Amino acid sequence: MLTKNVTIQNTVGLHARPATYFIQKANCFKSSIWIENSDRRANAKSLLGVLSLGIAKGDIISILADGVDEQEAVDALVDLVVKGFND
């Protein structure tokens, strides 16, 4: 299992469109992927799960992956967050 922390930089946090981009990217990988905010964890491939975390600008999230492509999955999702969800 691989874990990386990243700070949400975009103004709206991980809501609506950014969450959709995040989930689409997560679904490109075979690994099981989770996202954590504070003490809550959700499946990173589930829109309802990600939105239920209420992730806002400035929040530090953890991205966790377990599987054959875990390194690629975590790196790609961290890169997406760092780049502001391509907005």
C-alpha atoms as one frame of an Amber mdcrd trajectory, in Angstrom:
protein
   0.000   0.000   0.000   1.219   3.465  -0.920   0.112   6.766   0.653   0.831
  10.411  -0.204  -0.487  13.625   1.317  -1.355  16.694  -0.734  -2.973  20.066
  -0.004  -6.039  21.136  -1.979  -5.164  24.394  -3.757  -8.130  25.180  -6.002
 -10.741  27.638  -4.759 -13.773  25.320  -4.670 -12.029  22.358  -3.080 -12.959
  18.865  -4.219 -16.563  19.495  -5.239 -18.617  18.902  -8.400 -16.342  19.238
 -11.447 -12.981  18.715  -9.690 -14.377  15.630  -7.945 -15.517  14.265 -11.303
 -12.023  14.738 -12.766 -10.520  13.042  -9.705 -12.863  10.051  -9.953 -12.355
   9.659 -13.699  -8.588   9.583 -13.180  -8.905   7.099 -10.285 -11.001   4.781
 -12.446  -8.142   4.528 -14.969  -6.257   2.293 -12.534  -6.748  -1.307 -11.402
  -5.619  -0.637  -7.811  -8.007  -0.014  -4.969  -7.807   3.705  -4.224  -9.044
   5.667  -1.213  -9.042   9.306  -0.238  -8.880  10.486   3.374  -9.743  13.839
   4.915  -9.145  14.109   8.663 -10.373  10.810  10.090 -12.801   9.941   7.267
 -12.046   7.682   4.300 -13.908   7.143   1.030 -13.481   5.123  -2.125 -11.748
   7.447  -4.618 -13.710   5.842  -7.454 -17.087   6.851  -5.976 -18.553  10.305
  -6.581 -20.812  10.131  -3.527 -17.942   8.921  -1.390 -15.601  11.716  -2.445
 -18.263  14.424  -2.145 -19.278  13.152   1.302 -15.837  14.093   2.640 -16.534
  17.815   2.112 -12.972  18.599   1.056 -12.292  22.351   0.907  -9.425  24.583
  -0.171  -6.478  24.207   2.192  -7.456  20.739   3.404  -4.656  18.177   3.471
  -5.847  14.900   2.019  -4.237  11.481   1.865  -4.419   9.405  -1.284  -3.949
   5.687  -0.688  -3.639   2.928  -3.266  -3.137  -0.798  -3.076  -2.572  -2.930
  -6.155  -0.466  -3.579  -9.216  -0.377   0.044 -10.375  -0.488   1.802  -6.987
   2.560   3.998  -7.636   1.205   5.261 -10.947  -2.255   5.810  -9.462  -1.067
   7.862  -6.496   1.357   9.886  -8.616  -1.319  10.702 -11.212  -3.892  11.739
  -8.606  -1.406  13.868  -6.662  -0.381  15.520  -9.936  -4.029  16.251 -10.752
  -4.547  17.909  -7.360  -1.305  19.908  -7.584  -2.254  21.201 -11.040  -5.631
  22.428  -9.736  -7.724  19.796 -11.543  -6.779  21.306 -14.911  -8.951  24.367
 -14.288
